[in-house]
Amino acid sequence: MNQAPSRSRQLAITVAALAIIGLIGSLVGTARANAPGDHGQVVPEKPRLDLPVVLDGVVNASVVFHDMVVVAGEFSAVQLQDESVVGRERVMAYNINTGEFIDWFDPIVNKEVISLGVSDDGNSLFLGGRFTLIDGVTRHRVAKLDRRGEVVEAFDADVEAKVHALVDDGDRLYIGGSFVEVDGQPRSHLAALDSTTGDLDPFRNDVTGGIGWEGASSVRALDLHPDGTRLLVIHSDTHVAGLPRTGVAQIDLTTDIVSAWHTEWYKHARLRCADGEALTVRDVEYSPDGSFFVVVEKGHYECDKTIAFPTADWPGLEQNLWVTSMFDSAISVGVSDSAVYVGGHFCYTKALGPIHSDDVADYPFEDKPEVCNPFKNEDRDGFSARYQLAALDPVTGEPLDWDPTTNVQVGVYDIEVIERGLLLSLDRDQVNYKTTGRHAWIEIEPIVTEPGYYLLGESGEVFTFGGAVDRGDAQLEDHLRATAIDTTGTGDGYIVVASDWSVHPFGDAPTVTPDAGDLGQGDVPVDVRIDPLNRGYWIFSDTGRVVSVGDVPHLGDVSNLDLAGAVIAGEVNSVGDGYRMLGTDGGVFSFGTDRFLGSIPEVLPGVTLQCPIVGLVASSPNGYWLVGCDGGVFAFGDAPFVGSLPGLGVTPVSPVNAMVPYGAGYLLIAGDGGVFAFGGEFLGSLGDKELTSEIIAIAVV
């Protein structure tokens, strides 16, 4: 059941050899396991300088999506680390660890992308903006992409005007913008769509009474409370669902009714704004613990404010916790446990403490003490000089000692707080006097994980190298043998499977065991893969049977087919919604979202291999490598050729019997414990050791 690819792709079988074993891959660090806003510190001032540089236009948004950072806006060119320039319009992505530009993530979007959001399950990416086509597929201003950057056909909605904001709760995608219709039905600036199909949801809380620039009406930002029960809506209007809620409202998602929470601040404060008393709130975000949220706005120095409000439990009228003057446009905000980060078009900031809504009409707001002189303003008389970026104390709103500066023209369009720091969206190209392009990442000092790997002997003995931690051996009876090993996503555990289907977990590996009804079929387990989402694991057998353990999906198998060669290995993608199996004849079987990109029988029909195929590794969603027992490597799809043993003139003493992903390439393991590293650091082997059993599997940290 070899599945055909959904796009025609050129099959590449490369015969040239790479002359270096152990080419060192770039391992910058791993993502922290804490919540996105739990930094424990204010981020540094210096940005990363190893990222693709967006050369023109503007970046509106960026998010972490799997092992990528996706960047979107209105731009057309990107400069790579080698200083070459590639055309890439409106959406681009790079690897979160290495900073490497990801060429295969290439949706072609015909108009500006304004907002990005990752689905609640982490498997999909939502786009909002002005666009009407993606990859030639009609998508009116909102779309859903899979992990390859391709349009999810099942999700389709027709939004009448631009989408500024979106957020997914797992069942519904909430969208906000300037639209008044969705799928031909009236929805004023706020709507909910089915996250799977895009169908319009009955949820209805129209935002009306425009008081923006020239009477404009729009929802500018949305945020979902950390507990998932409240939707925060920021808008340039006076009413939500017919109730007076000027500028800001919270909607109780347990009832879909606008909560009793409200503030009179914007009702009174907007009368002091420029542009005909227009209200121009621009962004909002809950604190990581959900106890408060912060709103930023623009509109002359009397209205250029950052304001914190208590979330509260629907007590009704609420006063602010604190107000901080920015003296010019505040456009974006991100909230961590240690700071409220504000971006915009300003050069001074001053904390004013809490101000009662009844007092705002006559409050003596000051203007900045001097005109903005880029990078030359200085603190004075309670005014703190902060050029286009500032960090405020979450409790008081007082400016913190953090001033990276940026040369933006209109402002910092978006601040995204992630586990490893801040992602910034800009309209010019410098942060902290360093050239970053229109996107920048200020990173917390990364946790550097030492690379490492495990070798598994048939006896159940586990051998460690590099950063791999020895957590024990699988204790097996004499008539049994170990057949497979895999590590957890954290690197803090591993699981060993034996020939009798017994499972031996170590560290933080899943402890759930297969159902007895799934066993006893007369076949032998040959590979195991732990779910990247930590729901369980899959065991692959030599007959092509797949056993799903825990809450992982069973996506199909080939146990009902007359196979030309026994199944020898399995491979699961990075989000657990697809897998492949490999036969010893080089046949590849793809299930779920994983594509079939080619196989040995397809390109060498009728040829009997002298050395069976023993390993399969995906290089990306659009490519994979196969390896034979002689160490010969075959690259399919867009997988680059990284090296092989025959290409180096090396004949392994013992046949190669496994292959795993490693660094920028792969590791090969031979039965005598010999290890061959291509694209990552060689950390040692057992090739010169006397072993009590054959080495049959390898896993990496």
N, C-alpha and C positions, 0 to 999 in steps of 0.2 A: 504494500500500500504506500509506495513512494509518492508523496504529494508534490504536485507541481507548484513552482513559485508563483506568487501573485503578481510579480513584475518579472519581465524577462531580464536576466542578468547574465553577463558573460562569465562562463566557467573558466577559472584560471588554474591550470596545473603547471606549476613552475618546476623547472629542473635545475636551475642555477643554484649554486651553493653559497651560503654565507660563510665567510672564512674565519669567523670568530665564534667559538663556543663561549657561552656565558656572557653575552652582551648584556650589560647592566641596564635594567629598566629603571624608570624614574618613579620612586615610591615616596611621595611627599608626605603622606599621613593618612589616617583614617578618620571618618566622621565620628564625633563624640556621640555617646549613647543618651545624653541628656536631652531635655526638651529644647526646641529651637531658641527660646529666650533665656535659658538658664546658663548664662555665661560665667557668673561669679566674678566678673571684672568688667571694666570699661575696655572696649577693643583698642588695639594700638592705633597709631595715626598713619602708619605707612601701608600702602596697598601692595598686593601681589603684583609682580611685574612679569610673570611668565604666562600671561593669558593672551588669547587673541584680542586684537585691538580693533574696535569698531571705529572706522575712520571718518564717517560722515553722518549727517542727520541727527537723530535723537533716539536714545533708548528710553522706553517707557516703563519697562518691567523686566524682572528676572526672577527665576525660581530654581530651586533644586529639584531635579526630576531624575530618579534613579541615581546613577553615578555621574550625572551630567549637571551642568548649570545651563539653563536655557535662557536666552536673552532675546527680547523682542522690542520692536518699535517701528521707526521709519528710517531705515538706513540701507546702504547698497554695497558696501565694501568692508572687508575685514583683512587686517594684516596679521600674518601668522608669526610664530616665534622665529622662523628663519628669514623674516622680513619680506617674504613674498606676499602678494596681495591677491585675494580671491573675491569674486563677486558673490555676495550673499544678501538677499533682500529680505529685510524685516524680521527674520528669525535665524538665529544661529545657536550652536551649542558647543560646549567644550567639556573635557573630562574634569571632574571635580578634584581629582588628586594630582594629575600631571599637568593640567592646564592645556592639554593638547586639543586643538580644533577637531571637532567630529564632523568629518566630511559627509558621512552617510545620513546625518540628521538634516534633511534639506527640504522641508515643505516650501512650496512656492506659493506665496500669499500675495494677492494682487493689490491690497491696500493696507494702510496702517494697522498694526496690532497695538492696542492700548493696554490690555490687561491679560494676565496669565494666572492660572490656578491649577494645582495638582488635585486630582480626584482623591476622595477620602481613602480609597484603598491603595493609592500610590501608583496605580497601573496606567493612568491616562493623564493627558495634559489638555486643559481647556484654554481656548483663546477667545478673547473678545476684542472688538475694535470696529473699524470701518469696512473691513474686507467683504467681498462677495464671492470670491473664488479661492480655493486652496487646491493645488495640484490639478487644476481644471475642473474640480468638483464644486458645484454651487453650495456655498455656505454663507448665509446672510448674517454676518456680524458676530456669530458665535459658532464655535466648532470644537470638536473633540478629536485629539490625535492619540495614536497608540505610541508605544515606546520607541518605534522606529521613525516617528514623525509623520506618519501617514494618517489620512482622514479615516475616522471610524464611521463606516457607512451607516451603521445602525442608529447613530445619533444625528438628528436633523431637526433644526428649528429655524424659523424665519422671523428675525427681529428687524423691525422697521427702520430703526436708526441706531447710531453707534452705542456700543456697550463699553462703559467705563470700568466696571467692576464686576467680579464674579467670585463665588465661593461655594464649594461643594460640601454637603454633609453626609454623603454616602447614598442618599436616596434622591435628594433634590439639588439641582444647581441653581443657586440664586443669582440673578443678574440685575445690574443697575446701570442706568444710562439716561440718554435723552429720548428714548423711544416712547411711543404711545400705543403701539400695537405689537403683539407677538402671535405668529401664526394666524393673522387676520382678526385676532380677538383683542379687545381693549385691555391694555395694561399700561398704566401711566408710570413710567420710569423705574418700576420695580416688578419683577416677575420671578417665578420659579418654574424650572423645567425638570422633567424626569431625567436623572443623571445617566440612564442607560439609553433611552430612546430620543430624548430631546422634546418629548411631547409636553405641551403646556399643562402645568399643574393648576388645580383649582385655587391654590394659594393666591389671595388677592389683597394687597394693601397699597392702593394707588397713592402716589406721592404727587401732590398738587399745590397750586398757589405760587407760581414762580416768582421769585424775588432776586434772581441772579442778574447778571449783566444784561441790561435792556429787557428785564422781565423774564430772563431765561429760567428754565426749569430742568433740573437734572439730578440724578443720584450720582455722586462722585466717588463714593467708597463704601465698601461693605466689610464687615468682619464677623466671624462666628465665634461666640464665646467658647473658651476652652472646654466647658462641659457640654457643648453642643445644644443648649436649650434656648439660646438667645441670638438673634440676628441684629447687629448694629448697623444702622443706616444713616449715612451723612448725605445731605441734600441741600439744594438752594430753593427751598419751598417753605410753605407755612403749615401744610397739613399732610398727615399720613392716615389713610383709611378714614378721611373726614374729620380726624381729631387734630386739634392744634398741637403741632410738634415742629416748631420752627428750627430748621437746621439739623436736628438730630432726633432719632427715635430708636427705641429698642422694641423688637417684636418677640413675643413669647412663642417659641416654636412648638411648645407642647399644645398650644391652642390655636396658633397662627393669628393671634390677636395682638394689636399694638398694646404694649404694656402701659401701666399707669405712670411709669417713669417719664418725667419731662423736666425741661429747664426753660426758664424765661430769658436766659442770657442772650441768645441770638435775636430774640424778638426785640430787645431793647438796644443791644450793642450795634446791630446792623444800621441803625439810624445815624450812626457816626461814621459809617464807612464811605469811601469814595465811590465814584461811578454811580451816582444816583441812589445811594443807600443800598447798593447791591450786596447780597450775601454771597461770599465766595469761600465756603469751606472746601478743603481740598483732599484731606486724608484723615483716617482714624485707625486706631488699633487698640485692642484690649491688652492689658498687662498679662504676662505669662500666667499669673494666678487668677486672672479674671476679676480682680477686686475693683479695678478702675480702668478707664480708657482715656485716650488722649486724642484731641481734635486739633488740627492745624488749619489756618485760614489766611487769606490775603485780602487786601482792600484798604490801602492807605495806612499810615503808621498807627492810627487809632483802632484799626481792626486787624493788624498783622500779629496774630496771637497764637500761642500754643497753650491749650487749656486742658486740664485734667478734671474728669468728673468721676464720682463714685458710681460703680455699677449698681450697687444696692439690690434689694429684693423687692422691687416695685413699690417703694413707699410713696410715690407721687412726686411732688415738686422737689427737685434736687438743686443744691448750690454746688459751685465748682470747688475742687480741692485746692487748686492754685492756678494762677494766670501768669504767663511769662510773655513779655513784649519782645517781638523780633524786629520791629521797626521797618520791615519790608516783607515781601511775600514769603510765607511759610507754606511749602507745597507738599512735603512728604514727611511721614513720621514712622518710626519703628521703635518698639518698646521691648527692652530686655529686663532682667531682674536688677541690673545695675545702672541702667541709664535709659532716658528717653532721647532718642536720636532724631534730630530735626534737620531737614534739608530744604533749601529754597533759594532765595535771592536777597540775602541780608548781610550786614556786616557788624551789627551789634545785637545784644540781647540783654534783657534785664528782668529779674524775677520780681513780681509784684505781690506775691502771696495770694490768698483767697480774696475774691471781690464778690460781694453780694449782687445778685442780678438787679435789685432795686437801685443800686448805687452806680451802675455802669453809665447811665445817661449823663451824669455830671462828673464822672471820675476824671481827674486831671492827667490824662495820658500825655506823656512827654514824647517828643520826637528824639531821634538819635542825636548825640552831641556834636557830630560833624558829618560831612558827606562821606560816602564810602570811597576809600582810597585803597584799591586792591592790595591786600597783604601788608598794608602799612598802618591801619588803624590800631590804636592801643587802648587797653582798659583804662577807664577813668570814671570817677564819681559814681560808682555803682553800676556803670555800664561795662559789659564784657564784650571785647572785640572778638567776634567769631565770624569767619568769612564763609558763608554759604552752607556751612555744616556746624552743628552744635550738639553737645550732649548735656542734658539737664538731669538734675537729681530727681528721681521718681517721686520722692516724698515732698519736696519743697518747690521744685521747678527751678532751683538755682543752677546757673551754668556751672558745669564741671570743667576741670582743667584738661580740656580736649579740644584741639583746634587744628585738624589736618589741613583745612582750606581746600578749595577747588576753584577752578577758573570758569565755572559754568556761566552762561550768559543769561538765560531765563531762570534756570534753577536746577536743583536736584529733583528729578521727577518721581523717583521712588526709592525707598529704603526698605530692604527686605532683611529682617533679622533671621539668620539661620544658625544652626548649631555651631558653626565655625566662624561666625563673625557677622559682617554686614555686606550685602550686595547693594551697590549704588547704581542708579540709572541717571544718566547725565545728558546734557546737550553740548558739552565741549569735552576736552580731552586730558585734563590734569587733575590729580588728587595728590596733596602733599608735595607739590612741585615735581611730581613724576608723571610721565606720559602713560596714561592708562587707556585712552580712547573713551568712548561714550559709556562704557561699562567698567566698574571697578569693584574689586573685592578686598575689603579690609579684613584680614584674617586674624583670629586669635591664634596664638602660638600653637601650631599643630601638635597633636600627639603622634609622634613618629613610631610606627610599629615596625619592629625588626622583621624582615622577611624570614620565612622558615618553611619547612616541609616535614611531613611524616612519611616513613616507609613502613609497610605492613608485610610481615612474613606470614606464610601459610599456617604457622603454628599459633598465630594470634599475637606474636611479639610486635611491639611498636617501637620504631627507632626515630629519634628526633634530630633535627638540624636547624641551625639558626635560631629564630625566635619561637620555634615550636616547643611547647611545654609538654613534658612527659607526664601523662596522667594515669598511666597504667597499661597493662596488656590484657587482651581478651583471654580469659581462662577457658580453654577448650578441652574436651575429652579427646583421647588419642585418635579416635576414628574420624574426628571432625577436622575441618580446615577453615581458616579465615578466607573470605573471598573479596571483601570490599571495605573501604574506609572513606569517610568524608568528614570535613570539619564544619563547625557552625559559623555563621556569619560574623560573630564577634571574634572568632579565633580562639575562644576560651574553652573549647571542647571538641570532641570528635565521637563518631559512632562507628562501630565495627560490626559487620554482618558475617555470619558463618554459614557453612554449607547446609546446615540443618534449618536455616532461616532464623536462627536465634540472633537477637540484637543486643549489643553490648555498648551502652552509652557511657561517656566520660565527660566530666566537666559540665558545661551547660547544654549538652546535647539533649534532644527530646527523649523522654523516657517512655513514651507511649509505645506499645508493641503491636505487631500485626494481629488482625483477627484470625482466630484458628481456622475459620472457614475459607480464608484466602490461601491457606497453606496445603501441603500434601498433594501437590499436583505432579510430582515426579520430576520437576525441573530444579535447577540450581540457581541461587542468586549470584549475579556476577557484578553488580554495581549498586551503589546506594547514593542518593543525593538528598541532602537536607534542604528543606524549603527556605529560600532567602527571606521569606516573611515570617519564619519561625512557627509555621502551622503544623509541621510534621515532617515527613520525608517520603521518598519513593524508593522502592527496591525493584531493580530490573533483573529478569531471569534470562537464562540461556535460550529459552524457547520463545522469547519475545513477550513474555507476560510482564505486566506492570502491577505492582501492589502498592496502593496508596495508603499510607499510615497516618493517622491523625486527621486533620481537616484539610489536607491537600486534595485537589481535584484529580480524578482519574480521567484522563483525556483520550484514552484509547490505547490499544497495543496491537501486536501482530501475532499473538499466540494462536490465531486461527489460520495462519498462512503456512504453506510449505516452504520454509526458508532455504535458500541456497547455502547459507552458512549460519552457524549459531550466533546469537546476539552476544556481544562481548563487552559492551559499554553503554552507558546512558549519560545524558547531559541535559540539565534543566536551565532555563533562562533566568535572568536576573530578577524577575518578578514572579516567577512560579506559575505562569500561565501558559507554558509550553515546554515540551521536551522532545528530545531526539533519542533514537536508539541506533546502534551501529552493529552490523553483522561482520563476521570475519571475512566475508567476500567483498567488503567495502560498501555494502548496501546501507543506505541511510533512510530512516523512517521518521517522519516529522509529525508532531501532533500539537494541538492547541494553536497558539499564535506563531510557533516556530515554523520557519519555511524550509522546504526542501530546496537545496541549492545545487544539488548534483551528487553523484556517487561514482564509485569505481565501475560497477557494471554498466552505467550509462555511458561513460566515456571510453571504456575498454570492453565493448560487448564481446562475449564469447571467449575472453581471455581468462585463463585460470592462474591465479596469483601463486607464485612459488613461496611467498611469505605472507601469511594472513595479516589482515588489518586488525590492529589491536587497540586503537585509541581515537577519540573524537573530542575536539575542543572548539568552542565557538569563539571567534575573534570579535564579533559584533553581531547585532541582529541580522546582518546581511552577509555573514561569512563564517566559515569554519575550516579547521584543519583535520586531516586524517593521518595516522601514522601506521606504518607496517612494522612487522617484527624485526626488520633489518634497520629500522630507524629512518626509512624513507618517508618524507612528509609530502602530502598533497594538499594544495590550497584551493578552496572552492569559494565562489562568490567574490566578495571584496577582501577576503583574508589575505594579508601580505605574506609572502614567503619569508620566513625568518631564519631558516637553516635546516639541515638534515645531516644524518651521519654519513650516508653514501657521498653526499656532496663534499664532505670533509675528508673522504677517503678512510673513514673509521668503520671498522667491522666490530660490533659489540661481541664480547666474549660469550655472553649469554643473550638470548633473544630479548628484544624490547617487548614488554607486555602491558604497558599502560602509558597514558599521556594525560596531563592536567594543565589548565591555564596557569600562567606564571608571568608576572611583570607584563612586558609588552609582547610576550610570546607564549612559550610552553616548556614544560619539563617532561623528559622521557625517562622511564625507569626500566632497567633490565632485571632479569631474574636473579642475577648474582648481586643485586643491590647497586649496580652502576647507575649513576644519575647524569643526565646530559641536559644542560640548561641552555635554552635559546630565548633571549629576550629578558632574562633576569639573572640575578647573581647566583653563581655556583657556590653552594654552602657545604659541600661534602657529599660523600657517598659511602657505600659499604663494599665497593668493588674489590677492596684488598682485605676484606674480613672473611673469616671462616664462619659460615652460617649454618644453623641447624635446620633451616627450611628455606625454600625459595621465597624471594620477595615478589609479591604478586600485585601490590597496589601502592599508590602514592596519593597524598593529599597535601594541600598548601594552607598555610596560615592565612 
